[in-house]
Amino acid sequence: MNRSELVSTLELVGRALADQPMVPIFTCFCFTGTHVTAYNDAIGIVAPCKTKEAFAVNGGTLLGLLKNSLAKEVEFTLEEHDCIIKAGRSTFRLPWFKQDEFLFEEPQDKWHVNMAINEEFLWGLSACLLTASKDNTQNALMGVCLNGVQHTLYSCDGDAVTRYRLSKSQKSAVVAMMPSAFAEAVLKVAEAIGKEESDDELCVSLEWARAEIHNHVVYGRLIENKTPFDHAKEIKDTIKGEPQFMAVPKGLGHALSRARVVADPESKPTRLTVQEGRLKLLTESSMGIVRDSLQFGDYPEVRANVNAEFVQRAIGLCDEMAILGGCTVYKKGDVLFQLLGNMSD
C-alpha cells in the first residue's frame, strides 16, 4: 500500500490511541482487513484501510517508523511472533496481536439524534472547545454539551461559559455531554478530509456519540453526570438582566496584547474602566505598568478586572461586548455568546 496515504490515515486514527500502556491493545492500530481502528476506552476512530490479514501493532512505533521512511510502498507480512513491515530497503519486525484480542466493537446502539455535520456545526463545536474545561478534577465539564432541546452547544471551564445556537433544523430531544477528545477528533477528521458531504451526521445514543464524516467514523463515550451542569441557568444567574452591547472597539486586541506582556507571567488582572465614553485598560505587575485608552461610546460607567488572555480569545470570535460588575459578555449576532467571570483584585 502507499506509505504516504497510510501515514495520513494513521495520523487521524491515532488520535484515539491510549497514552499509557495499561491495556496494550489500546495503544495499537487494529487492522481488520477493510478498516483500521484505534480505541482508548473513551474515543474510537475507524477509517478505511485494506490489508490482506487482520492484525494489531503498537501505534506509536508503527507510525514513527513509517513517518521516518521515504519508501513509496509498504508491505505487511505476518509470521508466528512478528509482523514484518517492508518499506523500500528497510525491514521492521514488530510484535502483533490477533483479531480475537481486539477490544473495540462498533456500538450497535439505538441512535436518538441525526444531526447534520456541516460548516455551522463544526464552527460551533470549535468555539465551544475553547472554553471546555481541561481540569481533570472537573471531568463533568471536560467536553461540549449538546442540548438538542434548545438546539444549542454549550461549554464551561469554571471561568467562562460559551453558548452556540444551532439552526432550528438541528433540534432534538437529547442532552448529551460529548468529551473534548471526541470533539477535537471530529474537527481534525473534517479538516483533513476537506470536503463536506450531505450525509455527514452526528448520532447520539444513551452512551455514545457517533460522527460519520465521509468514510470515517469517530466514536466518543458520553460523559456521565447525574446532576449535569445547567449552562443556561448559570448565564441567567450571573448576568441578572439584559446587558448593553457595544461594538468591540478598534485596537482592543492590540491593547490586550500589550497588557498580557506584564499580566501573563504573574497571572495578574487587567482593569477595564468605562468613563466618559472611553474604555481604559490598566495592568500592573512587578514587571511594569501598561495603560491604554480606547474610544467606547455612550456607555454607563463601570469597572471590571479581567483576564486579558481570555478577553482577547473572546473578541477573536465575537464582534460585540458588554462590561458588567461581575462579568464581561461577548456575542456574534444571535449565534455565539460567551460569558467571562471577572477576576478579583
Order of alpha helices (4+ residues) and beta strands (2+ residues): alpha-beta-beta-beta-beta-alpha-beta-beta-beta-beta-alpha-beta-beta-beta-beta-alpha-beta-beta-beta-alpha-beta-alpha-beta-beta-beta-beta-alpha-beta-beta-beta
